[in-house]
């Protein structure tokens, strides 16, 4: 099956060949026909009858038939080329519509990919913020642990001091 470019190119080549070959043939046939009539009609009046010999008539008839055949062949070729051109235009139009549809789909996909990338960047930003927040929370937790340790140490020191003071009070009370 031929693609559109090949059909158009072949149509162009065929039309160019028609010009190159059939135009001179048609011109030669017309020239011969004119020469035959010019030689027999030159100098005659319109009321005189034109007489042709059987050989001249046969030659004229052959030239006329050749010219008519050439014209018919050219018309047939032109009709075929017009049909090919219509098919090529239709195919080109269909392909153009398919390309437009494909381009539309590509643009839609590009838009979706851009939206997905933006969403991914937002999620990455949120993840980084949560990571930073978690790091701050860990630091705060570590500070709280240290504060709890200090508070436990102070509480223990306070108990020891209370025990020591209580023991001193008991000792002083027993001594008195």
C-alpha positions in Angstrom: 0.0 0.0 0.0 1.3 3.4 -0.9 1.5 6.2 1.7 0.2 9.7 0.9 3.6 11.1 -0.1 4.2 8.3 -2.6 0.7 8.7 -4.2 1.2 12.4 -4.6 4.7 12.0 -6.0 3.6 9.3 -8.4 0.7 11.6 -9.5 3.1 14.4 -10.1 5.5 12.1 -12.1 2.5 10.8 -14.2 1.3 14.4 -14.9 4.9 15.4 -15.9 5.1 12.4 -18.2 1.8 13.3 -19.8 3.2 16.7 -20.6 6.4 15.3 -21.9 5.0 12.6 -24.1 1.4 13.2 -25.1 1.7 16.9 -25.7 4.2 16.6 -28.6 2.3 13.6 -30.0 -0.9 15.6 -30.0 0.8 18.6 -31.5 2.3 16.5 -34.3 -1.0 14.9 -35.1 -2.7 18.3 -35.1 0.1 19.8 -37.3 -0.3 16.9 -39.8 -4.0 17.3 -39.9 -3.7 21.0 -40.5 -1.1 20.5 -43.2 -3.4 18.1 -45.0 -6.2 20.5 -44.9 -4.1 23.6 -45.7 -2.7 22.0 -48.8 -6.0 21.0 -50.2 -8.0 24.0 -49.0 -5.5 26.8 -49.7 -6.8 29.2 -52.2 -10.3 27.7 -52.5 -13.5 29.5 -51.9 -16.0 28.4 -49.3 -18.5 27.2 -52.0 -16.1 24.8 -53.6 -16.2 21.2 -52.4 -13.1 19.7 -50.9 -12.0 16.6 -52.5 -9.6 14.1 -51.0 -8.0 11.1 -52.5 -8.7 7.8 -50.7 -5.1 7.8 -49.4 -5.5 11.4 -48.0 -8.8 10.5 -46.5 -7.3 7.3 -44.9 -4.3 9.3 -43.6 -6.7 12.0 -42.2 -8.9 9.4 -40.7 -5.9 7.6 -39.1 -4.6 10.9 -37.7 -8.0 11.8 -36.4 -8.4 8.4 -34.7 -4.9 8.6 -33.2 -5.6 12.1 -31.9 -9.0 11.0 -30.4 -7.4 7.9 -28.8 -4.6 10.1 -27.4 -7.2 12.6 -26.0 -9.2 9.7 -24.5 -6.0 8.2 -22.9 -5.1 11.5 -21.5 -8.6 12.1 -20.1 -8.5 8.6 -18.5 -5.1 9.3 -17.0 -6.3 12.6 -15.7 -9.4 11.0 -14.1 -7.2 8.4 -12.4 -4.9 11.0 -11.1 -7.8 13.1 -9.8 -9.1 10.0 -8.0 -5.6 9.3 -6.5 -5.4 13.0 -5.4 -8.8 12.7 -3.7 -7.7 9.5 -1.9 -4.4 11.2 -0.9 -6.3 14.3 0.4 -8.7 12.1 2.4 -5.8 10.0 3.8 -3.9 13.2 4.6 -6.9 14.7 6.3 -7.4 11.5 8.4 -3.8 11.4 9.3 -3.8 15.1 10.2 -6.8 14.4 12.5 -5.0 11.5 14.1 -1.9 13.6 14.6 -4.0 16.4 16.2 -5.6 13.8 18.5 -2.2 12.3 19.4 -0.8 15.8 20.1 -3.8 16.5 22.3 -3.2 13.3 24.3 0.5 14.1 24.6 -0.3 17.6 26.0 -2.8 16.1 28.4 -0.3 13.6 29.6 2.3 16.4 30.0 -0.2 18.3 32.1 -0.8 15.3 34.3 2.9 14.7 34.7 3.5 18.3 35.6 0.7 18.1 38.2 2.1 14.8 39.6 5.6 16.3 39.8 4.2 19.4 41.7 2.3 17.1 44.1 5.5 15.0 44.6 7.5 18.2 45.4 4.8 19.3 47.9 4.9 15.9 49.5 8.7 16.0 49.6 8.5 19.5 51.2 6.0 18.2 53.8 8.3 15.2 54.5 11.3 17.5 55.0 9.2 19.7 57.4 8.1 16.6 59.3 11.7 15.4 59.4 12.8 18.8 60.8 9.9 18.8 63.3 10.8 15.2 64.4 14.5 16.3 64.9 13.3 19.2 67.0 11.0 16.9 69.0 13.9 14.5 69.6 16.1 17.3 70.8 13.3 18.5 73.1 12.7 14.9 74.3 16.5 14.6 75.0 16.3 17.9 77.0 13.3 16.6 78.9 15.1 13.3 79.7 18.0 15.3 81.0 15.6 17.5 83.1 14.0 14.4 84.5 17.4 12.9 85.4 18.3 16.2 87.1 15.0 16.2 88.9 15.5 12.6 90.0 19.0 13.4 91.2 17.7 16.4 93.1 14.9 14.3 94.5 17.3 11.6 95.6 19.6 14.3 97.0 16.6 15.8 98.8 15.7 12.3 100.2 19.3 11.8 101.3 19.4 15.2 102.8 16.0 14.6 104.5 17.2 11.3 105.8 20.5 12.9 107.0 18.6 15.8 108.6 16.1 13.4 110.1 19.0 11.2 111.5 20.7 14.4 112.8 17.5 15.5 114.5 17.0 12.0 116.0 20.7 12.0 117.1 20.4 15.5 118.6 17.1 14.6 120.3 18.6 11.4 121.7 21.6 13.2 122.8 19.6 15.7 124.7 
